[in-house]
Amino acid sequence: MSEDENNDDVSFEDSLDELESLVDKLERGQLTLDESLGTFERGMKLARACNKKLSEAERKIEILIEEDGKVRSEDFAEKDS
């Protein structure tokens, strides 16, 4: 199983927490070059995983509206109220 597949099992919040921790480590500037590169690489994977989860959630946030007996979906952001 790849690391990207493992990210699917981790919650968005846990991924974001780890990403914030990695950014903090990098900002302190106390890592070796190799540690920094590894940390950056892990951070990029987490950022992609978070972005993917956000995109999936955005697609799921649809409101079903019944109109004239037909069901259509409408993007949540387009909903007035």
BELPE-V94707 format. One record per pair of residues at least 12 apart in sequence whose ideal C-beta (glycine too) atoms are under 10 Angstrom apart, sorted by the first residue. I is the first residue (numbers start at 1). GAP is how many residues later the second one is. If there is no record, write none. Layout:
I,GAP / I,GAP
This chain:
2,43 / 3,38 / 3,39 / 3,42 / 3,43 / 3,46 / 4,41 / 4,44 / 4,45 / 4,48 / 6,39 / 6,43 / 7,38 / 7,39 / 7,41 / 7,42 / 7,43 / 7,45 / 7,46 / 8,41 / 8,44 / 8,45 / 8,48 / 10,36 / 10,39 / 10,40 / 10,43 / 11,42 / 12,37 / 12,38 / 12,40 / 12,41 / 12,42 / 12,44 / 12,45 / 13,37 / 13,40 / 14,32 / 15,30 / 15,31 / 15,32 / 15,33 / 15,34 / 15,35 / 15,37 / 15,38 / 16,30 / 16,31 / 16,33 / 16,34 / 16,37 / 16,38 / 17,29 / 18,24 / 18,25 / 18,28 / 18,31 / 18,32 / 19,23 / 19,24 / 19,25 / 19,26 / 19,27 / 19,28 / 19,30 / 19,31 / 20,23 / 20,26 / 21,18 / 21,22 / 21,25 / 22,16 / 22,17 / 22,18 / 22,19 / 22,20 / 22,21 / 22,22 / 22,24 / 22,25 / 23,16 / 23,17 / 23,20 / 23,23 / 23,24 / 25,14 / 25,15 / 25,18 / 26,13 / 26,14 / 26,17 / 58,17 / 58,18 / 58,19 / 59,14 / 59,16 / 60,16 / 61,14 / 61,15 / 61,16 / 61,18 / 62,12 / 62,13 / 62,14 / 62,16 / 62,17 / 63,12 / 63,13 / 63,15 / 63,16 / 65,14
